[in-house]
Every structure is written in structure tokens, then in C-alpha cells.
Amino acid sequence: MTPKPDTRSHEKDPLAVQIGSAARKARLLLGLTQEDLAERVGVATEVYGKYERGDLRPSTPTLVKLSKVLGTSVDILIGLAAGEVATASETTEAVRVPTLSPDFRRLRRTLRTMDKLQLATFTRMAAVLVTHKRRRQGSRRKAHAATT
């Protein structure tokens, strides 16, 4: 007996593509990375990437969270209503979360994965770096003042 050929369609779900496209547009307007948005929505970054590519359709609760974080309606995300997404200053989620640089947001995500010992070690190391920087700046100011 010969195996049956795979007759399933490999075309993307049009609704998933619509949601992904609208989410990407809104995310970029807010100046967020996929990692940032995934963290705020509560999904893995890889999963969020699949949403944007149209490879995966978010569940209804996730779609609602996504619309809140992006400051737009579900109707706009699913293509039932024409409209613009909110800017960062117009969305309640974006207002609640301070605007941080991408490097700082990445650092914050990394810190959340650390255990207590790793976090304590990192904190001590950061304190040493800050102290060292302040001492160097103080030495430079004294040297500059002596030359003027």
C-alpha cells in the first residue's frame, strides 16, 4: 500500500496574516521590539513572531491582550474596521510602562531570568562599575581643574 500524498494546504490563514500585519504595524509605531511586545502580552518571543508572520493565529484572550497593549481595537487587528492604531502616548499600557531603551529592556528581561545568587552577583558587579566610573570622572575633573 502506498502512502497517501499530503493534501493539506500550506497556505497561510488569511485572518492570521491580517492580525500579524496589523500587529506589526502597531508595534513599529510604538517603537517596540517583538521581545518587548511578547513580554507585555505574556507569550514567548518565538510565538509572537509567528503571530506577526501569519503562521499562527492568537487565541481570543491573547488577541484581546494584544489589542490592549497595542492601543487598538480587536476590530482593527482582525480587519473589520479601518482605523489607525494609537501612538505610544495614547495607549494606556504604553503609558503605564515607562519608555526605556531597547538595551535596558533587554537587560531587564535577562535580570528576570536570574536566580538569587546570580542577581546578587550582578548587583555587586554593577555597583563596582558605577563606583569605578565616578572615581575616574572625579580624577579627570581634578586634573582638568589643576591645568586651568
C-alpha positions in Angstrom: 0.0 0.0 0.0 1.4 3.4 -1.0 1.2 6.3 1.4 -1.3 9.0 0.5 0.1 12.3 -0.6 -0.3 15.2 1.9 -3.4 17.1 0.6 -3.4 19.7 3.4 -3.0 23.2 2.1 0.2 25.0 3.1 -1.4 28.4 2.5 -1.4 30.8 5.5 -4.7 31.5 7.3 -5.8 34.9 5.9 -7.1 36.0 9.3 -3.7 35.1 10.9 -2.0 37.1 8.2 -4.3 40.1 8.8 -3.8 40.1 12.5 0.0 39.7 12.1 0.3 42.6 9.7 -1.8 44.9 11.8 0.1 43.9 15.0 3.4 44.5 13.3 2.3 48.0 12.1 1.1 49.0 15.5 4.2 47.6 17.3 6.5 49.5 15.0 4.5 52.7 15.6 5.0 52.2 19.3 8.8 51.7 18.8 8.7 48.3 20.5 10.6 45.1 19.6 8.9 41.7 19.2 10.5 40.8 22.6 9.0 43.8 24.3 5.5 43.1 23.0 5.7 39.4 23.7 6.7 40.1 27.3 3.8 42.6 27.7 1.3 40.2 26.2 2.6 37.2 28.1 3.8 34.9 25.3 7.2 33.6 24.1 9.0 35.8 21.7 9.0 32.9 19.2 5.3 32.6 19.4 4.8 36.4 18.9 7.0 36.2 15.8 4.7 33.5 14.4 1.7 35.8 15.0 3.3 38.6 13.0 4.3 36.3 10.2 0.8 35.0 10.0 1.9 31.4 10.9 -0.2 31.3 14.0 -3.5 32.8 15.0 -3.6 34.1 18.6 -6.3 32.8 20.9 -9.2 35.1 21.7 -7.8 36.1 25.2 -4.4 36.7 23.7 -5.9 38.8 20.9 -7.7 40.9 23.5 -4.4 41.4 25.4 -2.6 42.2 22.2 -5.1 44.9 21.3 -4.9 46.5 24.7 -1.1 46.5 24.7 -1.0 47.9 21.2 -3.7 50.5 21.9 -6.0 49.5 19.2 -9.3 47.6 18.9 -9.7 43.9 18.1 -11.8 45.0 15.1 -8.8 46.8 13.6 -6.5 43.9 14.2 -8.8 41.4 12.5 -9.6 43.8 9.7 -13.3 44.5 10.4 -12.7 48.2 10.9 -10.5 50.7 9.2 -8.6 52.9 11.6 -5.3 53.9 12.9 -3.5 52.4 15.9 -2.7 54.6 18.8 0.6 56.1 19.3 2.7 55.3 22.4 1.3 58.3 24.3 -2.3 57.4 23.6 -2.3 53.8 24.8 -2.9 53.0 28.5 -0.4 50.1 28.5 2.3 52.2 26.9 1.7 55.0 29.3 2.0 52.6 32.3 5.2 51.1 31.1 8.0 53.7 31.0 9.8 54.3 27.7 13.1 52.5 28.1 15.9 52.0 25.6 15.9 48.6 23.8 19.2 47.8 25.6 17.7 48.5 29.0 14.6 46.4 28.2 16.8 43.5 27.1 18.9 43.8 30.3 15.6 43.8 32.4 14.4 40.6 30.7 17.8 39.0 31.4 17.7 40.0 35.0 14.3 38.4 35.4 15.7 35.0 34.4 18.5 35.1 37.1 18.3 33.2 40.3 19.1 35.0 43.7 22.8 34.3 43.6 23.2 35.5 40.0 21.2 38.6 40.8 23.3 39.4 43.9 26.5 38.9 42.0 25.3 41.1 39.2 24.2 43.8 41.6 27.6 43.8 43.3 29.4 44.0 39.9 27.2 46.9 38.7 27.9 48.8 41.9 31.7 48.3 41.4 31.4 49.5 37.8 29.4 52.6 38.8 31.9 53.4 41.6 34.8 53.0 39.3 33.3 55.3 36.7 32.6 58.0 39.3 36.2 57.8 40.6 37.6 58.1 37.1 35.3 61.2 36.4 36.4 62.8 39.7 40.1 62.2 38.8 39.6 63.8 35.4 37.8 66.8 36.9 40.7 67.4 39.4 43.3 67.0 36.6 41.4 69.5 34.4 41.0 72.0 37.3 44.7 71.8 38.0 45.6 72.6 34.4 43.3 75.6 34.2 
